[in-house]
Amino acid sequence: MKNGWCGKRLLLLTMVCWLFLYPLAWAQSIHVTDDAGNTLHFEAVPRKVVCLVPSAAEIIFAIDAGDALAGITHHSSDLCGAAEKPLVGGFFSPSVDRIMALDPDLVITSSFHSERIAAISVGVPVLVLNTRRMDDAFRHIQLLGALFGRQAAAGELVEKNRRQLDLIARKVATIPPAQRKRVMRLMGRSAIMTPGSDSFQNEMIRAAGGIPPDFGKTGSVVPVTRQEWNQFNPQVLYGCGGDRQASEGIAEQDGWDCVDAVKNHRFYTLPCELTCRAGAHLGDFVSWLASLIYTESFSNAEGDVLPRQIIDRRPVSIDLDYVRAAAVATSTIHDFANKSLIVDFTSPRSIVSTLEGGRNGVLTVGNHYSPPPCWALTPMAGLDALFKEIYPVIGKEKASTAFLFTGADMDNLAVKKETFKAMTVYGLVTAGVRGNAVRMSRDVGNYYEPGTINMIFLTNMHLTPRAMTRAIISATEGKSAALQDLDIRSSYQPLSSAATGTGTDNIIVVQGDGPIVDNAGGHCKMGELIARTAYAGVCEAILKQNGIAPRRNVFQRLIDRHLSPFQLVDEANCDCRREKNRFAGAVESVLLDPAYAGFLESAMAIADGSGRGTVNDLELYEAWCRDVAERIAGRPVAALNRYFTDTDMPVPLAKALDAIFTGVSMKSDKGKHKKQ
């Protein structure tokens, strides 16, 4: 009896503990419900995540959870922090084998990947995220914040985006309904297409104060008839990347070229990562789009919602005796956050500026960043207009201030320091090369916009005027060396030309105190230190601003040349266009192999050498191309098919792509014969 009673007491105690402790354990575990209605349970934060959805990867990096990503698609590889992440293919055709080889504890997908989801091994959790409305973006941010234990960061990101949307709503509320613009997102290459009426992209147009089309068609992409096009009569068109091909074709087609946007040349090309995603930067995109739609209204200071003033300041460390203070100040101009690097001196300095020339009596130097929504609003009538708009806000006088101006974010500022014995040189560098990188002597100068690679040099030596002007050459050579080593391409001739700079670079050199230095050329220490800070600063700033690393993957190298597997399939002279997705996916799969990626990277280098005339005989190279085609096909190849004969592509690069396409095509044919 006694033993039986003890057993019952033990059982009762166990049940009580289970009733109280199980809910506690449940509460401490992680539970999320995805867009397919599946509830996933995790005992700990996932640490080996493969993310196939670019907008989700962007959010994960934005909330500082990027360490959890074990694999991504190449469509996410330009995100800050993604440079060293393994690739599993592209968004459209990810490789299940590569996904499973990473032994993930979670795979983030969309409904688009339903076939891949079915192929993923049992036991690997799959989180499905679909973005159809703007609110989905906020829900995904909060969901991923909970999943990775970054709730506070996720909350701040949502709040930031909601503040931006609220600001734009307040600004466009003053525009009468009769003055609202009809706005269309242009898509397609050979035909005019646009997002369906239920797309988040049309919702973003409405958030920007525009009137989107409603053709009664739903879906991510829908065709547009000529009648629909003319009846809607868009006043503003925008797109991303290759969408410009469609826009350029419109102007040449009778019956399509008579809408207001075409007649008034109001087509804007915006970054794909903003245009095509509703995620971490949703508010940034809506702000930019609104400023393009209503440039005249937004540029009028009387319509400002917020006061023009400094709202934040963070220090920048510069250890030089004559530097009184250095900081990045955030100010509100045109209602958008501008950022200024401000370096104040203890006494007046002589400086040399490529923007203003030589100046004396300077108490402050700096570098001012205008964000994308301000690019169309900032006065372009000359430097005086810029000075009058910016200096009063940051409390500076033109007579004693020398600034540079840029579209590169001051949060991506690189501060580099080099020393030799008693010499010290600081380089303060911002850089962005996606929009207007050029190869001087080849590219044509057509316009001016705020500088893109800006460098300020400060030293503890007393540089003579001769040394300050010579320093500009040393700095420029250091910058160009960095661009060459990074293989930055010309924005105008990316297939054939490496960039030497951007079209709007500027430099300031500050005369320091201390011993007199009369030379800053390449044969002296001062010139070496300046060139080294320029080189290191440009590399770091480009990585921060554009996500471009020296050892970036081959897909990024193709994007640098304005190419992609899908675009190449479009351009190829072959029947593979009939099965575009499958064939492009097969090409992506081949390029995931480091050996074939290395072959294509070598072809890019040989193409540059051939264009310069330093590589002349391609006979052995052509044999290598045939060998690569045979390796891919798994059988002998008598001759390469010629796919890229009607393009401006350099011959060595065209031959390499011919080899890859030939191999993929023959391998596919071989597989079909086996099935038969």
Secondary structure, 3 states (H helix, E strand, C coil): CHHHHHHHHHHHHHHHHHHHHHHHHHHHCEEEECCCCCEEEECCCCCCEEECCHHHHHHHHHCCCHHHEEEECHHHCCCCCCCCCCECCCCCCCCHHHHHHCCCCEEEECHHHHHHHHHCCCCCCEEECCCCCHHHHHHHHHHHHHHCCCHHHHHHHHHHHHHHHHHHHHHHCCCCHHHCCEEEECECCCCCEECCCCCHHHHHHHHCCCECCCCCCCCCCEECCHHHHHHHCCCEEEECCCHHHHHHHHCCCCCCCCCHHHHCCCEEECCHHHHCCCCCCHHHHHHHHHHHHCHHHHHCHHHCCCCCCEEEEEECCCCCCCEEEEEEEEEEECCEEEEEEEEEEEEEEEEEECCCEEEEEEEEEEEEECCHHHHCCCCCCCHHHHHHHHHHHHCCCHHHEEEEEECCCHHHCEEEEEEECCEEEEEEEEECCCCCEECCCCCCCCCCCCECEEEEEEECCEECHHHHHHHHHHHHHHHHHHHHHHCCECCCCCCCCECCEECCCEEEEECCCCCEECCCCCCCHHHHHHHHHHHHHHHHHHHHHHCCCCCCCHHHHHHHCCCCHHHHHHHCCCHHHHHHHHHHHHHHHHHCCHHHHHHHHHHHHHHHHHHHCCCCCCHHHHHHHHHHHHHHHCCCCCCCCCCCCCCCCCHHHHHHHHHHHHHHHHHHHHHHHHHC
